[in-house]
Amino acid sequence: MPTTPHIEKHFTATETVRDIVIGMSDGLTVPFALAAGLSGAAAATNIVVTAGLAEIAAGSIAMGLGGYLAARTDAEHYQAEQAREWQEVQEVPEKEAEEVADVFRNYGLTDPQITPVVAAIRANPDRWVDFMMQFELGLEAPDPKRARQSAATIAASYIGGGLIPLAPYILISNVGLALQVSVAVTLLALFVFGFVKGRFTGLNPWRGGAQTVLIGGLAAGAAFGIARLIG
């Protein structure tokens, strides 16, 4: 009897989604708060737009740089731990072999089952070090391009998110009306963003959209209140 082949579907772009979430969420809330705060004091939308674009430019650069440095730090940490593991494999191989055995004992294997597996791993130093990095330290080899990709993704997401609440001020000359439209557009964008994020990560999209509106709305509202208070 023919059977349908089992195909596993796993989401593997978590780092990219994380960068988009970081950039987009900040891009939606910070420029919105700035524009909304200025709308109470500015008589013309061009002032709000100019300040908003300046903030988006500065914010995207800062956020992108932060993502780059974070990814570089992860890569440098991995390289340092890998060098330490290589040293231990060469200088204290028996101790390292026992640590390999302990990993398998945690999975319920017996010593007779473990012995040939440990011997096979020890036979290949590269595989041995990779095993220790992954199963002892829980570290995965970072993508060499990760730092640049992270910086570009976060910066682009910040710009994309920031232009959404600022767009009404670009298109509408009345400051008060532009603020009302900006609030509505920002809340809608937060919901769509959360909905799409939920679809990609396997969460309930409607719940993801509602959570993003709630959290992002509270953050934007708090930032708006502070901006108005200072202004």
C-alpha positions, 0 to 999 in steps of 0.5 A, a space after each residue: 500500500 503506497 504511503 505518503 512520504 513524511 516530510 519534516 518542516 522546520 523553520 530555520 531562519 530564526 536569526 533573520 527573523 530575530 533581526 527583522 523583529 528587532 529593527 521593525 519593532 523599534 522602527 515602528 515605535 521610536 519614530 512614531 513617538 517622536 513624530 507624535 510628540 512633535 506634532 503637539 508643538 510643531 505647526 507644520 508637518 515638514 518639521 515633523 518629517 524632517 525630524 522623523 527622517 533624521 531620527 530614522 537615519 540615525 536610528 538605523 545606523 545605530 541599530 545596524 551597528 549594534 547588530 554587527 557588533 553583537 554578531 561579531 561578539 558571538 563569532 569571537 566568543 565561538 573562536 575563543 571557545 574553539 581554541 580552548 577545546 582544541 587545547 584541551 583535546 591535545 593536552 588532556 584527551 582522557 578528560 575530554 573523552 570522559 566528557 564525551 561519555 558523560 554526554 551520552 550517559 545523559 541520554 541513557 546509554 550504557 558504558 558498553 554502548 558508549 565506548 565504541 562511539 567515544 572511540 569513533 569520535 576521538 579518531 577524528 580531532 575535527 569532529 571531536 572538537 565540533 562535538 564538544 562545541 555543540 554538545 558540551 558548550 551548546 555553541 553552533 559555528 557562526 556564519 562568517 557573513 552573519 555580522 554584515 547580514 545582521 547589520 543590513 537586516 536590522 537597519 533596513 527593517 528599522 527604516 521600513 518600520 520607521 517610514 510607516 508612522 511617518 508616511 501620514 505626515 509626508 502625505 497630509 499637511 494637517 498635523 492633527 489629522 496626520 497624527 490620527 492617521 499615523 496612530 491608526 496606520 502604526 497599530 495596523 502595521 503592528 498587527 500585520 507584523 505580528 501576524 506575519 511573524 506568527 505565520 513564519 515562526 509557527 505561532 498562532 498568527 492572530 495571537 501574535 498580531 494581538 500581542 504585537 499590537 499590545 506590546 508595541 502599542 504600550 511601548 509607543 504610547 509610553 514613548 509618546 507620553 514621555 516625548 509630550 512630557 518633555 516637549 
